[in-house]
Structures are given as structure tokens and as C-alpha cells.
Amino acid sequence: MIFKQLFDPETWTYTYLIADPASQEALFIDPVNTHVDRYEALLDEHALHLKYTLETHVHADHITAGGLLRQRLGAQTAVSGLCGAQTADIQIQDGDVFTLGESERIKVIATPGHTPGSLSFLWRDRVLTGDSLLIGGCGRTDFQGGDAGALYDGITQRLFTLPDETLVYPGHDYQGRWVSSMIQERTTNPRLAGKTRAEFIDIMANLNLPRPRLIDQAVPANRYCGLEEHERQEAIAVREFNRPQRAVSTTQAMVAEAKRQITEVNAATARQLLAEGGMVLVDTREESEYAAGHLDHALLLPRGVLEFKIGTVPELADKAQAVLIYCRSGNRSALAANTLQQLGYTQVLSLAGGYEAWCKETAEA
């Protein structure tokens, strides 16, 4: 087996290479976009073929290299299905297993809380915990839909039940530490050892940490596997061209599932509800789309940044507030409405057909 732990000093990020020398298949976990050339050199050095790039979550502190490695080397990108990374090739679910050759198996353990889609990866005698469990700490829970209670449950019920000797490899460390063990974190981690769930939630609520420096650039980019706008469109076009015609796209499946869990209204009903008042209107399209035309009084909250910007919108401070969401055609708004419901909002509607349906209904009225 081949295992390498790489470090990015700019963002204190650990990237991991796992490979099976027999089959020459490899994967990276949490690659950073500024180190793509280094990754390619490492693969060449060991004569490896990159099969996957896996993300522990949608990062707020660096931009992933997943999309670039897909373009250069053909590796499949894989992100949790709860992260909203719609251009990822694989929407990871809890319990999934990634294989390299005939012998290497990397099992997915859902450890939400830092973000709803945070994951850990169990491989052999070690677990790669991303930002969920750190050495002597854990990931923050005050943005991107974080949930301290969920994080406590994931760590104590999923990770702390692993064998004592399990090695813990985190996604970051800011003190020059590289590895820990499960027994060490279970017994000495100051945020978790001997703490009740309520005590942990109180600790996390009072950390008062500074806002991540790159959050406004990193999160939207990472929802598209780290690609720039022109690169995203090219990647989507190539992927759709190569997709078997009989297959249903991951995005279509996600939208269909979201629509089963939300309430949609047509343009006429939406117009009536808005006229009655008391409804917050949210546009989940991109800024360029909004600038080209939008509904009156709509708040711009793009789908790609919704989770971590929603807390800055005073109109949405009350989770019992009635909310109507729209996009261009109704797909992004369905995903956004589902996300809001997961965040605890109780009166969320999505505009069926989106802005296009609204404009058509207006023209025909």
C-alpha cells in the first residue's frame, strides 16, 4: 500500500494520497488547487493512475483541486450528497465504499455537524476525519449549516466507537501535529473528553472564532469542484456528452428527490401570496442572472452560498417566516427549499418553473 500525508502551509490543510501499487489505482482526499503540479509529480513518481478525488466536505478555507484533477487526469470527483456540489461525479452517501484494486477499501462514515455533509473516511487502521475531529479539537459549527449537537453525536457515536488503536489523521492542524489516535482523542480532547452533549454545545457556542479568510471565494468554488466559471461549463458539457443516454444525471436525481420533500406553487399562486404580504422572496440564481432581471423586492441569495450567508440576512432570522424561493426554472430553488427545511425553516415554498414561468404567466395575463 502507499499512503502519503501532504501539507499546505497557506491554509494548514492536510491532503492524503492512498494507492494500491498492484493495480496502480490511487485517490486523493481533500486536494488543494495550488498543488496540482505536485500531485501529478507524485503520481508519476509511483506510476499511479488517479481514480478518485474525495472531499470530506465543502471547504471554507481553501479551494479544492478536484475539478482540475478531473480535467487533467480523468479522476472522478466525489462529495457528500448533502453538500450541494452538483457537478461532482459521485454524490457520496454514508456507508459507501471506494475501492482501489482488489485489496484497498475506503469506507465512508457520515460525521455531520461542521457542515451537514461532513464525512470521515475509514481505511485499514486509520480514519481521515476532515474538519470533524481534529487533534485536541474539532471543527467549528457556527456557519455553513453547522450543528454542534450533530457533531457531538457523530464523533461520540461513530468515531469514538472505533478501536482504541485507530490512527486519527485530521484535515487540519495549526500546531505542527500530524497524527493522533482514537484513545488519545477520546480521553484527552479538551472539547469532548468527559463532556456531556449539552456542555459540548455550550463550548461550541462560545468559541468566538474569526471568519475564515477565504470563505466567500472557497465555498462557491468548491460547490463546483474548484473550477472557474468557464471551466465549470466545459466540465459539465464534457460530462453530459460522455454520459450514457439511459442514465439519469445525479443533478436530476437530486432535484427529483428534493421536489418530493418540498411544496411547489405555480406562478399565479405565488403572485397571490406575495400580494397578500408577509412573505420573504428569495432569488437563488447567480448575480449576473439577477442583474439581468428579477422579481421586485427579491433578496439575492445564490444557491451556492445559501448555507453560510443565510445567517447574515435579517429577514430570515425567524425560521417560522414564510419564504418563497425561485430560480430560473425551478430546479435550484427546489434544492434550496429542501436545504432551508433541513435548517429548520417551517414555511418554505418553491416557485414551480421559476422566473421563466413567472415571466410567461405575466405575458399571458
Buried (B, 14 or more C-beta within 10 A) or exposed (E): EBEBEBBBEEBBBBBBBBBBBEBBBBBBBBBBBEBBEBBBEBBEEEEBBBBBBBBBBBBBBBBBBBBBBBBBBEBBBBBBBBBBBBBBBBBBEBEBEBBBBEEBEBBBBBBBBBBBBBBBBBBBEBBBBBBBBBBBBBBBBBBBBBBBBBBBBBBBEBBBEBEEEBBBBBBBBEEEEEBBBBBBBBEEBEBBEEBEEEEBBEBBEEEEEEEBEBBBEBBBBBBBBBBEEEBBEEBBEEBEEEEEEEEEEBBEEBBEEBBEEBEBBEBEBBBEBBEEEEBBBBBBBBEEBBEEEBBEEBBBBBBBBBBBBBBEBEEBEEBEBBBBBBBBBBBBBBBBBBBBBBBEBEBBBBBBBBBBBBBEBEEEE
